[in-house]
Amino acid sequence: MTLNRLLASAILAAFLPAACVAIADDSADLAPAPVEVEDASLIDASDPMVVASLLAEEGYEVILSKQESGAVQIKSSVGAVNFWLYFQACAPDFTACEVITLASGFDFDTAQPPAIYGDWNRDKLSKAYLDEDGDPFVEFSVNLVHGVTRDNFLDTVHWFTLEVMSFMEQIGWNKEAPDAAKPI
């Protein structure tokens, strides 16, 4: 192998994952074998039981159920506030889901104006909106195609719970009349 080829190979190896690097040798007929990487520890949205078990292991309350449509959901909580994980972008039979949306809503006695969440959608990664009754919601969707590590998934759930707490502050949840409104 020439010095230029060796240097080019070293540069490529530094910038490409090891599984993608193949170095051709002038004297050999080398063909890189395909590399299959299956990591059973990756979390995706294809098996709600795995997600429910993982959350339970971390101390979250977990109630696994189905919506009227047949779609799977997990009800969980952070402190006294409920949040849900909805399995979405699924096959027609609600299997092979690709996305999980984390959501939390707050049931006020009266409809709230859009100003209640202010610049939330500009300043935060989660999305705030009012439902058809004027109740504020916050949600965050996570694409889990090809999976994420266990730590990444748990960090995302933890991060969302912090967003919920911040959202509660933003909308003044239960500051004025703690018994007037309940989490949805």
SULRA-V863704 format. One record per pair of residues at least 12 apart in sequence whose ideal C-beta (glycine too) atoms are under 10 Angstrom apart, sorted by the first residue. I is the first residue (numbers start at 1). J is the second residue. If there is no record, write none. Layout:
i=I j=J
i=I j=J
This chain:
i=1 j=23
i=1 j=24
i=1 j=25
i=1 j=26
i=1 j=27
i=1 j=28
i=2 j=26
i=5 j=23
i=5 j=24
i=5 j=25
i=5 j=26
i=6 j=23
i=8 j=23
i=9 j=21
i=9 j=22
i=9 j=23
i=9 j=24
i=9 j=25
i=10 j=23
i=17 j=35
i=17 j=37
i=18 j=35
i=19 j=32
i=19 j=34
i=19 j=35
i=19 j=36
i=19 j=37
i=20 j=32
i=20 j=35
i=38 j=147
i=39 j=146
i=39 j=147
i=39 j=149
i=40 j=147
i=41 j=147
i=41 j=149
i=41 j=150
i=41 j=151
i=42 j=144
i=42 j=146
i=42 j=147
i=42 j=148
i=42 j=149
i=42 j=150
i=42 j=152
i=42 j=153
i=43 j=100
i=43 j=142
i=43 j=144
i=43 j=147
i=43 j=148
i=43 j=149
i=43 j=150
i=43 j=151
i=43 j=152
i=43 j=153
i=43 j=154
i=43 j=156
i=44 j=96
i=44 j=97
i=44 j=98
i=44 j=99
i=44 j=100
i=44 j=143
i=44 j=144
i=44 j=145
i=44 j=146
i=44 j=147
i=44 j=148
i=44 j=153
i=45 j=72
i=45 j=85
i=45 j=86
i=45 j=87
i=45 j=88
i=45 j=89
i=45 j=90
i=45 j=96
i=45 j=97
i=45 j=98
i=45 j=99
i=45 j=100
i=45 j=101
i=45 j=142
i=45 j=143
i=45 j=144
i=45 j=145
i=45 j=147
i=46 j=87
i=46 j=90
i=46 j=91
i=46 j=95
i=46 j=96
i=46 j=97
i=46 j=98
i=46 j=144
i=46 j=145
i=46 j=147
i=47 j=72
i=47 j=87
i=47 j=95
i=47 j=96
i=47 j=97
i=48 j=64
i=48 j=65
i=48 j=66
i=48 j=71
i=48 j=72
i=48 j=73
i=48 j=74
i=48 j=85
i=48 j=87
i=48 j=94
i=48 j=95
i=48 j=97
i=48 j=100
i=49 j=64
i=49 j=72
i=49 j=74
i=50 j=150
i=51 j=64
i=51 j=72
i=51 j=74
i=51 j=85
i=51 j=87
i=51 j=97
i=51 j=100
i=51 j=144
i=51 j=153
i=51 j=157
i=52 j=64
i=52 j=72
i=52 j=74
i=52 j=76
i=52 j=85
i=54 j=150
i=54 j=153
i=54 j=154
i=54 j=157
i=55 j=74
i=55 j=76
i=55 j=85
i=55 j=153
i=55 j=154
i=55 j=157
i=56 j=74
i=56 j=76
i=57 j=150
i=57 j=154
i=58 j=76
i=58 j=150
i=58 j=153
i=58 j=154
i=58 j=157
i=58 j=158
i=60 j=74
i=60 j=76
i=60 j=77
i=60 j=78
i=60 j=83
i=60 j=85
i=60 j=154
i=60 j=157
i=60 j=158
i=60 j=161
i=61 j=74
i=61 j=75
i=61 j=76
i=61 j=77
i=61 j=78
i=61 j=82
i=61 j=83
i=62 j=74
i=62 j=75
i=62 j=76
i=62 j=77
i=62 j=85
i=63 j=75
i=63 j=76
i=63 j=77
i=63 j=82
i=63 j=84
i=64 j=76
i=64 j=85
i=65 j=84
i=66 j=87
i=66 j=94
i=67 j=84
i=67 j=86
i=67 j=87
i=67 j=94
i=69 j=94
i=70 j=90
i=70 j=92
i=70 j=93
i=70 j=94
i=71 j=86
i=71 j=87
i=71 j=88
i=71 j=90
i=71 j=94
i=71 j=97
i=72 j=85
i=72 j=86
i=72 j=87
i=72 j=88
i=72 j=90
i=72 j=94
i=72 j=95
i=72 j=97
i=72 j=100
i=73 j=85
i=73 j=86
i=73 j=87
i=73 j=88
i=73 j=100
i=73 j=101
i=73 j=103
i=74 j=86
i=74 j=87
i=74 j=100
i=74 j=102
i=76 j=102
i=76 j=104
i=76 j=157
i=76 j=161
i=77 j=104
i=77 j=161
i=77 j=164
i=77 j=183
i=78 j=104
i=78 j=157
i=78 j=158
i=78 j=160
i=78 j=161
i=78 j=162
i=78 j=164
i=78 j=165
i=78 j=168
i=79 j=161
i=79 j=164
i=79 j=165
i=79 j=168
i=79 j=183
i=80 j=174
i=80 j=182
i=80 j=183
i=81 j=104
i=81 j=105
i=81 j=106
i=81 j=161
i=81 j=164
i=81 j=165
i=81 j=167
i=81 j=168
i=81 j=173
i=81 j=174
i=81 j=182
i=81 j=183
i=81 j=184
i=82 j=103
i=82 j=104
i=82 j=105
i=82 j=106
i=82 j=164
i=82 j=182
i=82 j=183
i=82 j=184
i=83 j=102
i=83 j=103
i=83 j=104
i=83 j=105
i=83 j=138
i=83 j=139
i=83 j=140
i=83 j=157
i=83 j=160
i=83 j=161
i=83 j=163
i=83 j=164
i=83 j=183
i=83 j=184
i=84 j=100
i=84 j=101
i=84 j=102
i=84 j=103
i=84 j=104
i=84 j=105
i=84 j=139
i=84 j=184
i=85 j=100
i=85 j=101
i=85 j=102
i=85 j=103
i=85 j=142
i=85 j=157
i=85 j=160
i=86 j=99
i=86 j=100
i=86 j=101
i=86 j=102
i=86 j=103
i=86 j=139
i=86 j=141
i=87 j=99
i=87 j=100
i=87 j=101
i=87 j=144
i=88 j=100
i=88 j=101
i=88 j=141
i=88 j=142
i=89 j=101
i=89 j=141
i=89 j=143
i=89 j=144
i=89 j=145
i=97 j=144
i=97 j=145
i=98 j=142
i=98 j=143
i=98 j=144
i=98 j=145
i=98 j=146
i=99 j=141
i=99 j=142
i=99 j=143
i=99 j=144
i=99 j=145
i=100 j=140
i=100 j=141
i=100 j=142
i=100 j=143
i=100 j=144
i=100 j=153
i=100 j=156
i=100 j=157
i=101 j=127
i=101 j=139
i=101 j=140
i=101 j=141
i=101 j=142
i=102 j=126
i=102 j=138
i=102 j=139
i=102 j=140
i=102 j=141
i=102 j=142
i=102 j=156
i=102 j=157
i=102 j=159
i=102 j=160
i=102 j=161
i=102 j=163
i=102 j=164
i=103 j=126
i=103 j=127
i=103 j=137
i=103 j=138
i=103 j=139
i=103 j=140
i=103 j=141
i=103 j=160
i=103 j=164
i=103 j=184
i=104 j=126
i=104 j=136
i=104 j=137
i=104 j=138
i=104 j=139
i=104 j=140
i=104 j=160
i=104 j=161
i=104 j=163
i=104 j=164
i=104 j=165
i=104 j=167
i=104 j=168
i=104 j=183
i=104 j=184
i=105 j=129
i=105 j=130
i=105 j=131
i=105 j=133
i=105 j=135
i=105 j=136
i=105 j=137
i=105 j=138
i=105 j=139
i=105 j=183
i=105 j=184
i=106 j=131
i=106 j=135
i=106 j=136
i=106 j=137
i=106 j=138
i=106 j=164
i=106 j=167
i=106 j=168
i=106 j=171
i=106 j=172
i=106 j=173
i=106 j=174
i=106 j=181
i=106 j=182
i=106 j=183
i=106 j=184
i=107 j=131
i=107 j=133
i=107 j=135
i=107 j=136
i=107 j=180
i=107 j=181
i=107 j=182
i=107 j=183
i=107 j=184
i=108 j=130
i=108 j=133
i=108 j=134
i=108 j=135
i=108 j=136
i=108 j=171
i=108 j=172
i=108 j=173
i=108 j=177
i=108 j=180
i=108 j=181
i=108 j=182
i=108 j=184
i=109 j=135
i=109 j=177
i=109 j=180
i=109 j=181
i=109 j=182
i=110 j=133
i=110 j=134
i=110 j=135
i=110 j=180
i=110 j=181
i=111 j=130
i=111 j=131
i=111 j=132
i=111 j=133
i=111 j=134
i=111 j=135
i=112 j=130
i=112 j=131
i=112 j=133
i=112 j=134
i=112 j=135
i=112 j=136
i=112 j=171
i=112 j=172
i=112 j=181
i=113 j=130
i=113 j=134
i=113 j=136
i=114 j=128
i=114 j=129
i=114 j=130
i=114 j=134
i=114 j=136
i=116 j=128
i=116 j=130
i=116 j=134
i=116 j=135
i=116 j=136
i=116 j=170
i=116 j=171
i=116 j=172
i=117 j=129
i=117 j=130
i=117 j=136
i=117 j=137
i=117 j=138
i=117 j=167
i=117 j=170
i=117 j=171
i=118 j=170
i=118 j=171
i=119 j=170
i=120 j=136
i=120 j=138
i=120 j=163
i=120 j=166
i=120 j=167
i=120 j=170
i=120 j=171
i=121 j=138
i=123 j=170
i=124 j=138
i=124 j=140
i=124 j=163
i=124 j=166
i=124 j=167
i=124 j=170
i=125 j=140
i=125 j=159
i=125 j=160
i=125 j=163
i=126 j=138
i=126 j=139
i=126 j=140
i=126 j=141
i=126 j=159
i=126 j=160
i=126 j=162
i=126 j=163
i=126 j=164
i=126 j=166
i=126 j=167
i=127 j=139
i=127 j=140
i=127 j=141
i=128 j=163
i=128 j=167
i=128 j=170
i=128 j=171
i=131 j=184
i=133 j=184
i=135 j=171
i=135 j=181
i=135 j=184
i=136 j=167
i=136 j=168
i=136 j=170
i=136 j=171
i=136 j=173
i=136 j=184
i=137 j=167
i=137 j=184
i=138 j=160
i=138 j=163
i=138 j=164
i=138 j=166
i=138 j=167
i=138 j=168
i=138 j=170
i=138 j=171
i=139 j=160
i=139 j=163
i=139 j=164
i=140 j=156
i=140 j=157
i=140 j=159
i=140 j=160
i=140 j=163
i=140 j=164
i=142 j=156
i=142 j=157
i=142 j=160
i=144 j=156
i=164 j=183
i=168 j=183
